[in-house]
Amino acid sequence: MAEREEDQVPDETAPDVPEPAVADTAGGAARPPLDEDAAWAELIAGFDDEPGPGTGSWPDSENLTPTRDTGKDTGSGPPTRSIVIHPVIRGPRDHTVPDDEDEGHFVPPEPPPLPHADVTTKFAWLAVLGGPVLLLAFILLGQEMTWWVMTLGVGGFVGGFATLVARMRTGEDDDELPGGGAVV
């Protein structure tokens, strides 16, 4: 046996060819390797075809036939059972709420008027909104952006924003308002 192994010296000049995969079947016989390209081509070719009559998605031995429940076990599957549905006379979903004509609908009170802004706040808002609108208008109209347009647009936005932030309420005065929270 050692002589046979010595006789089979691999040829180093031959390219490495992998041996075809052979799967053993249950009977012990070897079957040829699977040609994946041919299998995919067959699947693609039969994709839109309708299955032939009599071909099911499972074996016929697993199909159940409806039989009458005679009390005898025929061995062909579980016995069929019948379900009796009784109508429900009244249930919780049939409940209706009686209409109460005296019940009024909620009408919210008129909201208080907006506080009047002083002149400084109005100009700050004008600068915050007007600066970017000015820059956008010059861009959309294709006008040249000069130094005074850039200064007015960017400076107006930054200055207006800083003014609005500086004039914000700190919240310290709200503690003294009546109805501002629970009083113990």
C-alpha positions in Angstrom: 0.0 0.0 0.0 2.9 2.3 0.6 4.1 1.6 -2.9 0.8 2.9 -4.3 1.1 6.1 -2.5 4.6 6.6 -3.8 3.5 5.9 -7.3 0.9 8.7 -7.2 3.2 11.7 -7.2 1.3 14.8 -8.0 2.3 16.7 -11.1 3.4 20.1 -10.0 3.0 21.6 -13.4 -0.7 20.8 -13.6 -3.1 23.5 -12.5 -4.9 23.0 -9.2 -8.4 21.8 -10.1 -10.7 21.2 -7.2 -12.3 17.8 -7.2 -16.1 17.9 -7.9 -18.2 17.7 -4.8 -20.0 14.4 -4.6 -22.8 13.9 -2.1 -23.7 10.5 -0.8 -27.3 9.5 -1.0 -29.2 7.4 1.5 -28.5 4.2 -0.5 -24.8 4.8 -0.4 -24.5 5.6 -4.1 -22.7 8.7 -5.1 -24.6 11.2 -7.2 -23.1 13.7 -9.6 -22.4 17.3 -8.5 -25.2 19.8 -8.8 -24.8 22.3 -11.6 -26.0 25.5 -9.9 -26.1 27.6 -13.0 -28.4 25.1 -14.8 -30.6 24.8 -11.7 -31.0 28.6 -11.5 -31.7 28.8 -15.2 -34.4 26.2 -14.8 -36.0 28.1 -11.9 -36.0 31.4 -13.8 -37.4 29.8 -17.0 -40.3 28.3 -15.0 -41.0 31.3 -12.8 -44.2 32.5 -14.6 -45.5 29.0 -15.4 -48.7 27.8 -13.7 -48.4 24.5 -11.9 -49.9 21.5 -13.6 -53.2 20.0 -12.5 -52.8 17.6 -9.6 -49.5 19.0 -8.4 -49.8 20.3 -4.9 -47.4 22.0 -2.6 -47.3 19.0 -0.3 -47.8 15.2 -0.7 -51.3 13.8 -1.1 -50.9 11.7 2.0 -51.0 14.9 4.1 -54.2 16.2 2.6 -57.2 15.9 5.0 -60.6 14.9 3.7 -63.6 16.1 5.6 -65.5 13.1 7.1 -68.6 12.9 9.3 -68.0 12.3 13.0 -69.4 8.9 13.4 -67.6 8.1 16.6 -65.4 5.6 14.9 -61.7 6.3 14.4 -61.0 5.9 10.7 -57.4 6.8 11.2 -57.4 9.3 8.3 -56.9 12.3 10.5 -58.4 14.1 13.5 -62.2 13.9 13.8 -64.1 16.9 12.5 -65.8 19.0 15.2 -68.7 21.3 14.9 -69.1 24.6 16.6 -72.4 26.0 17.6 -72.6 29.8 17.7 -75.3 31.2 20.0 -76.5 34.7 19.3 -75.8 37.2 22.1 -79.0 39.0 23.2 -77.3 42.0 24.8 -73.7 42.8 25.4 -71.5 45.7 26.6 -71.2 47.1 23.1 -74.9 47.4 22.7 -75.0 50.0 25.5 -76.1 53.5 24.5 -75.8 56.6 26.6 -79.0 58.5 27.0 -79.0 61.9 25.5 -79.0 64.7 28.1 -80.5 67.8 26.5 -79.5 70.0 29.5 -75.8 69.3 29.0 -74.1 72.3 27.5 -71.0 72.2 25.3 -67.8 73.7 26.5 -67.1 77.1 25.0 -63.6 78.3 25.8 -63.3 81.9 27.0 -61.8 84.5 24.7 -58.0 84.5 24.9 -56.4 87.6 26.4 -55.1 90.1 23.9 -51.4 89.9 22.9 -49.2 92.2 24.9 -48.3 95.4 23.1 -44.6 95.4 22.1 -42.5 98.4 22.5 -40.6 100.1 19.7 -37.3 98.4 20.5 -38.8 94.9 20.3 -40.5 95.7 17.0 -37.2 96.9 15.5 -35.4 93.9 16.8 -37.9 91.6 15.2 -37.6 93.6 12.0 -33.8 93.2 12.0 -34.0 89.4 12.8 -36.4 88.7 10.0 -35.4 91.5 7.6 -31.6 90.7 7.5 -31.9 87.3 6.0 -34.7 88.4 3.6 -32.5 91.2 2.3 -29.7 88.7 1.6 -32.0 86.2 0.0 -33.6 88.9 -2.2 -30.1 90.0 -3.5 -29.2 86.4 -4.2 -32.5 85.6 -6.0 -32.4 88.8 -8.1 -28.8 88.1 -9.1 -27.5 91.5 -7.7 -24.0 92.0 -6.6 -23.4 91.6 -2.9 -21.7 94.8 -1.8 -20.2 95.3 1.6 -23.1 97.4 2.9 -25.7 94.7 1.9 -23.7 92.1 3.8 -23.2 94.3 6.8 -26.9 95.3 6.9 -28.1 91.7 6.5 -25.8 89.9 8.8 -25.4 92.7 11.3 -29.1 93.3 11.4 -29.8 89.6 12.2 -27.1 89.4 14.8 -28.0 92.7 16.4 -31.8 92.0 16.5 -31.2 88.5 17.9 -28.9 89.9 20.6 -31.5 92.6 21.5 -34.3 90.0 21.8 -32.2 87.7 24.0 -31.1 90.6 26.2 -34.7 91.7 26.7 -36.1 88.3 27.7 -37.8 87.9 31.0 -35.8 86.1 33.6 -38.8 84.5 35.3 -38.1 86.0 38.7 -41.2 88.2 38.5 -43.5 85.3 37.7 -43.2 83.9 41.3 -45.3 86.8 42.7 -48.2 86.4 40.3 -51.4 85.0 41.8 -52.4 81.6 40.4 -48.9 80.9 39.3 -48.8 77.6 41.3 -49.9 75.9 44.4 -49.9 77.9 47.6 -49.5 75.9 50.9 
